[in-house]
Amino acid sequence: MLVEDILSKDPLYVEDSTFLTKARQIIRDNHVRALPVVNSQGIVLGIVTNQDMLRVTSTKSNVTISGFVVQAPTITGQMDILDAARLMLKERKTLLPVVESEDKPVLKGVVSLLDVFKNIDLDKVPDKPVSDIMIRKVVTTRPDDPITKIWDLMVEKDFTGLPVVKDGKLIGMITRFDMLKGTARIGKESERKPADSMQMPVEKFMSSPLFSVKPQDSIRAAIELMLKHDVGRMSVVDEGKLVGIVDRNDLIKSYLGE
């Protein structure tokens, strides 16, 4: 299967003159992890991601995204989707712009890891348990932690989501989207008196209900559950105890044999 078979042909995008506040709103309202950035002629300049939106410290409405564009490889529709997935994983990008040709890098569409994930051939998924690929050292947060603490942690460690644990029990998940939806910007804690929104607890933003799998569940079962509930990560729970976490990238890597 080729990229042209699964790409989004009418993608959301922004021009390099777009205000940061507008780009953040598009990412938040459309629940996308990244947007291609083009110039006035439609030539691809790079992408801007929800991670970049977390890094934004300015609240000025006249700041544009031009200084926040990150480089990303461009591909054509003739690339195999599994090769595109390998490239995204290698470059740590969740989305790649698809251009008309190498000589004419005009935006034609986009392809994302989610697009690849939705087109996984379940019959070719390795017959392995989730415990073989899950991340065992899980960073968690408490429901009463100030949201700014988690905001900064996600920026510094490049986390996309963290389990929320209370009294040893898993009660929810907090993601970048949860925070972008909940507030336009939560700044870093400082010596100055912080705004009330900066001190709001994680429980005000976290997602629930929580979807989880058991360590012995198959990788295929985890993929099917993620597709069913449209989530990007799930906690791995054994007898009520959090023992790991598995996300979309882990499952794609397993499918690719990496």
C-alpha positions in Angstrom: 0.0 0.0 0.0 1.3 3.4 -1.0 1.1 6.8 0.8 -1.3 8.1 -1.9 -3.8 5.4 -0.9 -4.2 6.7 2.7 -3.1 10.3 2.7 -5.4 13.1 3.7 -5.8 15.1 0.4 -7.4 18.2 1.9 -5.3 18.6 5.0 -5.4 21.3 7.6 -2.4 23.6 7.3 -1.1 27.0 8.2 1.0 29.6 6.4 4.1 30.9 8.1 2.4 34.3 8.7 -0.3 32.6 10.8 -0.6 33.8 14.4 0.4 31.4 17.1 -3.0 31.7 18.8 -4.7 30.7 15.6 -2.4 27.7 15.0 -3.0 26.5 18.6 -6.7 26.8 18.2 -6.7 24.7 15.0 -4.6 22.0 16.7 -6.8 22.1 19.8 -10.2 22.2 18.0 -9.3 19.5 15.4 -7.4 17.2 17.8 -4.3 17.0 15.5 -0.8 16.6 16.7 0.8 18.6 13.9 0.2 21.0 11.0 2.2 21.5 7.8 3.5 25.0 7.4 3.6 26.5 3.9 4.6 29.9 2.4 2.2 32.0 0.3 3.0 29.8 -2.8 2.1 26.6 -1.0 5.7 25.4 -0.7 6.2 23.3 2.4 8.5 24.9 5.0 8.1 22.4 7.8 5.5 21.6 10.5 4.3 22.9 13.8 3.3 20.5 16.5 1.3 20.4 19.7 4.6 20.0 21.5 5.6 23.4 20.0 2.3 24.9 21.3 3.2 23.7 24.8 6.6 25.5 24.5 4.9 28.8 23.7 5.4 31.3 26.5 4.1 34.4 24.7 0.5 35.4 25.1 0.7 38.2 22.5 -1.8 37.8 19.7 0.5 39.2 17.1 3.2 36.6 17.4 3.4 34.3 14.3 4.5 30.7 13.9 7.4 31.5 11.7 9.8 31.2 14.6 8.3 27.9 15.7 8.5 25.9 12.5 10.4 22.6 12.8 12.0 20.8 9.8 10.3 17.6 8.7 11.1 15.3 5.7 8.7 15.6 2.8 7.6 12.6 0.9 5.6 11.8 -2.2 2.5 9.6 -2.6 4.6 6.8 -4.2 6.3 5.9 -0.9 5.2 2.7 0.7 3.2 3.4 3.9 5.5 1.2 6.0 8.6 3.0 4.8 6.7 6.3 5.7 6.1 4.9 9.1 9.7 4.0 9.6 10.7 7.5 8.6 8.3 9.1 11.0 9.5 6.9 13.8 13.1 7.6 13.0 12.6 11.4 12.8 10.2 11.4 15.8 7.5 13.0 13.8 3.8 12.1 14.0 3.0 13.6 10.6 4.8 14.2 7.3 3.8 16.6 4.5 3.2 14.9 1.2 4.3 17.0 -1.8 3.7 16.8 -5.5 7.3 15.9 -6.3 10.8 16.4 -5.0 11.3 19.1 -7.6 8.0 20.7 -6.8 7.5 20.6 -3.0 3.9 22.0 -3.1 1.7 20.6 -0.4 -0.5 17.8 -1.8 -1.6 16.2 1.5 -0.4 14.7 4.8 0.2 11.2 6.2 0.4 10.5 9.9 1.3 7.6 12.1 -2.5 7.4 12.9 -3.2 6.9 9.2 -0.7 4.0 9.2 -2.1 2.6 12.5 -5.6 2.5 11.0 -4.4 0.5 8.1 -2.4 -2.1 9.9 -3.1 -5.6 8.6 -4.3 -7.3 11.8 -3.5 -10.8 10.4 0.2 -9.8 10.2 0.5 -8.5 13.8 3.1 -10.4 15.8 1.6 -13.0 18.1 3.1 -11.6 21.3 1.8 -10.3 24.6 1.7 -6.6 25.5 4.2 -7.3 28.2 6.9 -7.8 25.5 6.7 -4.2 24.3 5.2 -2.1 27.1 7.2 0.6 28.9 7.7 -0.6 32.4 9.2 2.5 34.1 6.1 4.6 34.0 6.1 8.3 35.0 2.8 9.1 36.7 1.1 12.1 38.2 -1.3 12.7 41.1 -4.7 14.2 40.8 -3.8 17.1 43.1 -0.5 18.0 41.2 -0.7 21.5 39.7 -1.2 21.3 36.0 1.7 23.6 35.3 4.0 20.9 36.8 2.8 18.3 34.2 2.9 20.9 31.4 6.5 21.6 32.0 7.3 17.8 32.4 5.7 17.1 29.0 7.7 19.9 27.4 11.0 18.8 28.9 10.6 15.0 28.5 8.5 15.0 25.3 5.7 13.0 27.0 2.3 12.9 25.2 0.3 11.6 28.1 0.7 10.5 31.8 -1.4 8.1 33.9 -3.0 9.7 37.0 -2.7 7.6 40.1 -4.4 8.1 43.5 -3.6 5.9 46.5 -2.0 3.4 44.2 -5.0 3.2 42.0 -5.2 4.3 38.4 -8.0 6.9 37.9 -7.3 8.7 34.6 -4.9 9.9 32.0 -3.7 13.4 31.3 -2.6 14.3 27.7 -1.3 17.3 25.8 -4.7 17.7 24.2 -6.4 17.7 27.6 -4.3 20.7 28.6 -4.6 22.5 25.3 -8.3 22.2 25.5 -8.5 23.3 29.1 -6.5 26.5 28.8 -4.9 28.8 26.1 -1.6 28.7 27.9 -0.3 27.7 31.3 3.0 29.3 32.1 5.8 28.0 34.2 5.6 28.5 37.9 7.7 31.5 39.0 8.5 33.5 42.0 5.7 35.9 41.2 2.2 35.0 42.4 0.9 32.4 39.9 -2.4 32.8 38.2 -5.2 30.6 39.5 -5.2 28.6 36.3 -1.6 27.6 36.7 -2.4 26.0 40.1 -5.5 24.1 38.9 -5.1 20.4 39.7 -4.6 17.6 37.2 -7.9 16.1 38.0 -9.6 19.1 36.4 -8.1 18.3 33.0 -7.6 14.5 33.0 -9.5 12.1 30.7 -11.8 9.4 31.9 -13.0 6.7 31.6 -9.6 5.0 31.4 -8.9 2.2 29.0 -6.4 -0.4 29.9 -5.0 -3.8 28.9 -3.5 -6.7 30.9 0.2 -7.7 30.4 -0.9 -11.0 28.9 -3.3 -9.5 26.4 -2.1 -9.8 22.8 -0.6 -7.0 20.8 -3.5 -7.4 18.3 -6.0 -7.0 21.1 -4.3 -3.8 22.2 -4.4 -2.4 18.6 -8.1 -3.3 18.3 -9.0 -1.6 21.6 -7.1 1.5 20.7 -8.8 1.7 17.3 -12.2 1.1 18.9 -11.8 3.9 21.5 -9.7 6.2 19.4 -6.9 6.6 22.0 -3.2 6.9 21.5 -2.0 5.1 24.7 -3.3 2.7 27.3 -2.2 1.7 30.7 -1.2 -1.9 31.4 -2.8 -3.1 34.6 -2.2 -6.3 36.5 -4.5 -7.1 39.4 -5.4 -3.5 39.8 -1.7 -2.3 39.8 -0.2 -0.2 37.1 2.7 -2.2 35.6 3.3 -0.4 32.3 2.1 1.7 29.5 1.8 1.1 25.7 1.2 3.6 23.0 0.5 3.7 19.3 4.2 4.1 18.4 5.1 1.0 20.4 2.5 -1.0 18.6 3.6 0.3 15.2 7.2 -0.6 16.0 6.2 -4.1 16.9 4.2 -4.4 13.7 7.3 -3.3 11.7 9.5 -5.8 13.6 11.5 -3.1 15.2 
